[in-house]
Amino acid sequence: MALEYKKQTNKEHKETLESKIVFAIWGQKVAPAGDTVKLFVQTHFVGSGSDIKIKVEDKNGKAIEQLTGKVYGDYFGAPVTIPEDVRDSLVFTAKLTKHGLEKKSNAMQVIPPFKITNLKWGQKEARRGEVVKLTADTKGLEDGTDVVIRIYEYDQDGAHDFITKFPCRVKDKKIESDWEYEYHEDTDEIPTDEEMKKYGNNYNPPEYFFVIECHGKRFGDKQESKLLEFKDWIEITLMDAVGLPVAGADYVVRLADGSEKKGKLDAEGHARVDHVAPGEYWVHLPGYDE
């Protein structure tokens, strides 16, 4: 609140500041019956420790819950559990009796309980540029309901890295979407199996899971979608001193997970090695390493 002061500064003046309830709102617009949601009240100039009363009602004015508390820092927040049998909508009224203030909240729509289950990747592995399908089943959600899909890179210590998010809609009681996979980090920075063993761990390639958010609820935080594994590829080309391809040469590639891939270069002195563990790798060309 901006105040413009135009009086003399060399004299004492008394100013009266207006107390008010700035807003009373629910933490979300839609919530399923049986869930716990938060309500928030913002005030101005009511003083820390002021008593506040909250009355939650359904659309017919029936009292659902009554709370008491205190305002601190011009703020009050509290959780409210929606009874299983409530439908339609809920509102709450915030009262500061000592200040003679009262404000009614916005209406929060209450919907039947719902579930999102069977989160799945369309495949077990992904390579750069591949389009991967994500699916899930729903119960209790109407067609056209908006959801948000969030993708995370799995971390063994639980500090999962957020990758991206995108919207989707329920159709025929299902959630289906496509995601084009692309690894944006430097694969050279992925610890190799040899490096991990120094700390008692094993090599672990980048893996991904997804969660689905809908009406303030999250599904999939326990990696119910399973883990999508990133597999990479390597291209090798060998030329002689004058730039001509060396056909049929043997090669050995040692991968970040400690495994090896062997083969021969084609007539153009070229080979592509697919389905490899991403990370640092070493190419050995017997007789040509120099």
C-alpha positions as CSV (number, residue, x, y, z in Angstrom):
1,M,0.0,0.0,0.0
2,A,1.6,3.3,-1.1
3,L,1.3,6.3,1.2
4,E,2.0,9.8,0.1
5,Y,3.2,12.0,3.0
6,K,2.9,15.8,2.5
7,K,3.1,17.2,6.0
8,Q,5.9,18.9,7.8
9,T,8.7,16.6,8.9
10,N,9.7,18.8,11.9
11,K,6.5,18.2,13.7
12,E,4.7,15.2,15.3
13,H,1.6,14.0,13.5
14,K,-0.8,11.2,14.2
15,E,-1.9,9.0,11.3
16,T,-4.7,6.4,11.3
17,L,-4.1,3.4,9.1
18,E,-7.1,1.5,7.8
19,S,-7.3,-2.2,8.7
20,K,-8.7,-4.5,6.0
21,I,-8.9,-8.0,4.7
22,V,-7.2,-7.9,1.3
23,F,-8.3,-11.3,0.1
24,A,-9.7,-14.7,1.3
25,I,-9.0,-17.4,-1.2
26,W,-8.7,-21.2,-1.6
27,G,-5.4,-22.6,-2.6
28,Q,-7.0,-24.3,-5.7
29,K,-10.1,-23.8,-7.8
30,V,-11.1,-27.5,-7.9
31,A,-10.6,-30.3,-5.4
32,P,-11.9,-33.8,-5.0
33,A,-14.0,-34.8,-1.9
34,G,-11.9,-36.3,0.8
35,D,-8.8,-34.3,0.0
36,T,-7.1,-31.7,2.2
37,V,-6.8,-28.2,0.7
38,K,-5.4,-24.9,2.0
39,L,-7.1,-21.6,2.5
40,F,-5.3,-18.3,2.7
41,V,-6.2,-14.8,4.2
42,Q,-4.2,-11.7,3.5
43,T,-4.7,-8.6,5.7
44,H,-3.4,-5.1,6.2
45,F,-2.7,-3.3,9.5
46,V,-4.5,-5.7,11.8
47,G,-1.6,-6.4,14.0
48,S,0.3,-9.7,14.6
49,G,-1.5,-12.1,16.9
50,S,-5.0,-10.8,15.9
51,D,-7.7,-13.4,16.4
52,I,-9.3,-14.7,13.2
53,K,-12.3,-17.0,12.7
54,I,-13.0,-19.1,9.6
55,K,-16.4,-20.6,8.7
56,V,-16.5,-23.1,5.8
57,E,-19.9,-23.6,4.2
58,D,-21.4,-25.5,1.2
59,K,-23.4,-23.8,-1.5
60,N,-26.6,-24.1,0.6
61,G,-25.0,-22.4,3.6
62,K,-24.5,-25.6,5.6
63,A,-21.5,-25.3,8.0
64,I,-18.8,-27.8,7.1
65,E,-16.0,-26.6,9.4
66,Q,-15.1,-23.8,11.7
67,L,-11.5,-22.8,12.5
68,T,-9.9,-20.2,14.8
69,G,-6.4,-18.9,14.7
70,K,-4.2,-15.9,14.7
71,V,-2.9,-13.6,12.0
72,Y,0.9,-13.1,11.9
73,G,2.7,-10.9,9.4
74,D,-0.7,-9.9,7.9
75,Y,-1.2,-13.5,6.8
76,F,-3.2,-16.6,7.9
77,G,-3.3,-20.0,6.3
78,A,-4.8,-23.3,7.3
79,P,-5.6,-26.8,5.9
80,V,-9.2,-28.0,5.5
81,T,-10.3,-31.6,4.8
82,I,-13.3,-31.9,2.5
83,P,-15.9,-34.4,3.7
84,E,-16.4,-37.4,1.4
85,D,-20.1,-36.6,0.9
86,V,-19.6,-32.9,-0.2
87,R,-20.2,-32.0,-3.9
88,D,-20.7,-28.8,-5.9
89,S,-18.7,-26.1,-4.1
90,L,-17.4,-24.6,-0.9
91,V,-16.8,-21.1,0.3
92,F,-15.4,-19.7,3.6
93,T,-15.8,-16.5,5.5
94,A,-12.9,-14.9,7.4
95,K,-13.8,-12.7,10.4
96,L,-11.7,-10.4,12.5
97,T,-14.3,-9.6,15.1
98,K,-12.1,-7.1,17.0
99,H,-11.6,-5.0,13.9
100,G,-15.1,-5.5,12.6
101,L,-13.9,-7.0,9.4
102,E,-15.4,-9.9,7.4
103,K,-14.7,-11.2,3.9
104,K,-16.1,-14.2,1.9
105,S,-13.8,-16.3,-0.3
106,N,-14.1,-17.4,-3.9
107,A,-16.0,-20.6,-4.5
108,M,-14.0,-23.8,-4.8
109,Q,-15.6,-26.6,-6.9
110,V,-15.7,-30.0,-5.3
111,I,-15.7,-33.0,-7.5
112,P,-15.9,-36.8,-6.8
113,P,-12.7,-38.6,-5.8
114,F,-10.6,-39.7,-8.7
115,K,-7.5,-41.8,-9.5
116,I,-4.8,-41.9,-12.1
117,T,-3.2,-45.3,-12.4
118,N,-1.2,-47.6,-14.7
119,L,1.4,-44.9,-15.7
120,K,3.5,-46.4,-18.5
121,W,6.2,-45.6,-21.0
122,G,5.6,-47.0,-24.4
123,Q,9.1,-48.5,-24.5
124,K,11.9,-49.4,-22.1
125,E,14.7,-47.4,-23.8
126,A,14.9,-44.1,-25.8
127,R,17.5,-42.7,-28.1
128,R,18.1,-39.1,-29.3
129,G,15.2,-37.8,-31.4
130,E,12.9,-40.7,-30.7
131,V,9.2,-40.0,-29.9
132,V,8.2,-41.8,-26.8
133,K,4.6,-42.5,-25.8
134,L,3.3,-41.9,-22.3
135,T,0.0,-43.4,-21.1
136,A,-2.1,-43.7,-18.0
137,D,-5.7,-44.8,-17.0
138,T,-8.1,-42.6,-15.1
139,K,-11.1,-43.2,-12.8
140,G,-13.6,-40.4,-11.9
141,L,-12.3,-37.8,-14.3
142,E,-14.5,-36.4,-17.1
143,D,-13.2,-36.4,-20.7
144,G,-11.6,-33.0,-21.4
145,T,-10.1,-32.6,-18.0
146,D,-6.8,-30.8,-18.1
147,V,-3.7,-32.5,-16.6
148,V,0.0,-31.6,-16.6
149,I,2.7,-34.2,-17.3
150,R,6.1,-33.6,-15.6
151,I,9.2,-35.6,-16.6
152,Y,12.1,-36.1,-14.2
153,E,15.6,-37.7,-14.5
154,Y,15.9,-40.3,-11.8
155,D,18.6,-39.8,-9.2
156,Q,19.5,-42.6,-6.8
157,D,19.7,-40.2,-3.8
158,G,16.2,-39.0,-4.5
159,A,17.2,-35.5,-5.7
160,H,15.4,-36.1,-9.1
161,D,16.1,-33.5,-11.8
162,F,13.1,-31.8,-13.4
163,I,13.3,-32.1,-17.2
164,T,10.2,-30.6,-18.7
165,K,6.4,-30.4,-18.4
166,F,3.5,-30.2,-20.9
167,P,-0.3,-30.2,-20.8
168,C,-2.6,-33.1,-21.8
169,R,-6.3,-33.9,-21.6
170,V,-8.3,-36.9,-20.5
171,K,-9.9,-38.8,-23.4
172,D,-11.9,-42.0,-23.2
173,K,-10.8,-42.3,-19.5
174,K,-7.1,-42.3,-20.7
175,I,-4.2,-40.0,-20.7
176,E,-2.0,-40.3,-23.8
177,S,0.8,-38.1,-25.0
178,D,4.0,-38.1,-27.0
179,W,7.4,-36.8,-25.9
180,E,10.4,-36.3,-28.2
181,Y,13.4,-37.4,-26.2
182,E,16.6,-35.4,-26.4
183,Y,19.6,-35.6,-24.0
184,H,20.7,-32.0,-23.3
185,E,23.7,-32.6,-21.1
186,D,27.3,-33.6,-21.9
187,T,27.5,-37.3,-21.9
188,D,31.2,-37.1,-21.0
189,E,30.2,-35.9,-17.6
190,I,28.3,-39.2,-16.8
191,P,30.4,-41.1,-14.3
192,T,31.8,-44.3,-15.7
193,D,31.5,-47.7,-14.0
194,E,35.2,-47.5,-13.0
195,E,34.7,-44.1,-11.5
196,M,31.5,-45.1,-9.6
197,K,33.2,-48.2,-8.1
198,K,35.6,-45.9,-6.2
199,Y,32.5,-44.9,-4.1
200,G,31.0,-48.4,-3.9
201,N,28.4,-47.8,-6.6
202,N,27.8,-49.1,-10.1
203,Y,27.4,-47.2,-13.4
204,N,23.9,-46.0,-13.9
205,P,22.7,-44.5,-17.2
206,P,20.3,-41.6,-17.3
207,E,16.8,-42.8,-16.5
208,Y,13.5,-41.0,-16.5
209,F,10.0,-41.3,-14.9
210,F,6.9,-39.1,-15.2
211,V,4.2,-37.8,-12.9
212,I,0.8,-36.5,-13.7
213,E,-0.7,-33.5,-11.9
214,C,-4.5,-32.9,-11.8
215,H,-6.6,-30.7,-9.5
216,G,-3.8,-30.2,-7.0
217,K,-2.9,-34.0,-6.8
218,R,0.2,-35.7,-8.1
219,F,0.4,-39.3,-9.3
220,G,3.6,-41.2,-10.0
221,D,6.0,-39.8,-7.4
222,K,7.1,-43.4,-6.6
223,Q,8.2,-43.9,-10.2
224,E,5.0,-46.0,-11.0
225,S,5.8,-45.3,-14.7
226,K,9.0,-47.4,-14.3
227,L,12.2,-46.0,-15.6
228,L,12.9,-45.1,-19.2
229,E,16.6,-45.7,-20.0
230,F,18.7,-43.5,-22.3
231,K,20.7,-45.5,-24.9
232,D,23.2,-43.7,-27.2
233,W,25.1,-44.5,-30.4
234,I,28.7,-44.0,-31.7
235,E,30.0,-43.5,-35.2
236,I,33.5,-44.5,-36.2
237,T,35.3,-43.5,-39.4
238,L,38.9,-44.4,-40.3
239,M,41.0,-42.8,-43.1
240,D,44.6,-43.4,-44.1
241,A,47.3,-40.8,-44.4
242,V,46.0,-39.6,-47.8
243,G,42.3,-39.5,-46.8
244,L,41.2,-42.8,-48.2
245,P,38.8,-45.0,-46.2
246,V,40.3,-48.0,-44.5
247,A,37.9,-50.9,-45.2
248,G,37.4,-53.9,-43.1
249,A,39.5,-52.8,-40.1
250,D,38.6,-54.3,-36.7
251,Y,37.5,-52.1,-33.9
252,V,36.8,-52.5,-30.2
253,V,34.8,-49.9,-28.3
254,R,35.0,-49.9,-24.5
255,L,31.8,-48.3,-23.0
256,A,31.1,-46.3,-19.8
257,D,29.5,-49.3,-18.2
258,G,32.6,-51.4,-18.6
259,S,31.3,-53.5,-21.5
260,E,32.9,-53.8,-24.9
261,K,31.5,-53.8,-28.5
262,K,33.5,-55.4,-31.4
263,G,33.1,-55.3,-35.1
264,K,34.6,-54.4,-38.5
265,L,34.5,-51.2,-40.5
266,D,32.6,-51.3,-43.8
267,A,33.9,-50.6,-47.3
268,E,33.8,-46.8,-46.5
269,G,35.8,-47.3,-43.4
270,H,32.8,-46.5,-41.3
271,A,30.8,-48.2,-38.6
272,R,27.8,-47.1,-36.4
273,V,27.5,-48.8,-33.0
274,D,23.9,-48.6,-31.7
275,H,22.4,-49.4,-28.3
276,V,25.4,-48.3,-26.2
277,A,25.6,-47.1,-22.6
278,P,25.9,-43.2,-22.8
279,G,29.0,-41.6,-21.4
280,E,32.7,-41.7,-22.0
281,Y,34.0,-44.4,-24.4
282,W,37.3,-45.5,-25.9
283,V,37.9,-46.8,-29.4
284,H,40.7,-49.3,-30.1
285,L,41.7,-50.0,-33.7
286,P,44.2,-52.9,-33.6
287,G,47.1,-52.0,-35.9
288,Y,45.9,-48.4,-36.4
289,D,45.9,-46.8,-33.0
290,E,49.1,-44.9,-33.8
